[in-house]
């Protein structure tokens, strides 16, 4: 059964220690499976793009208490590409 944002807690990225934030972002980009187009991005590039999304408020970190899991949700607008591979 899929969990909804209503059963999750938003965690400000600034509330996480830098190493924890990086681990959360790496986990997200490694399981994301996004097609990055003709140019493959390095893990550092992908992490930097997600950090930029978090800083701009275009993504948020969610903690799901029932499953004790963390996820990153990216807000997709009409004029935005998808995922961490989208132009930052």
Secondary structure as GFF3:
##gff-version 3
##sequence-region A 1 88
A	DSSP	three_ten_helix	5	7	.	.	.	ID=ss1
A	DSSP	beta_strand	9	11	.	.	.	ID=ss2
A	DSSP	three_ten_helix	13	15	.	.	.	ID=ss3
A	DSSP	alpha_helix	18	32	.	.	.	ID=ss4
A	DSSP	alpha_helix	43	55	.	.	.	ID=ss5
A	DSSP	beta_strand	59	64	.	.	.	ID=ss6
A	DSSP	beta_strand	69	74	.	.	.	ID=ss7
###
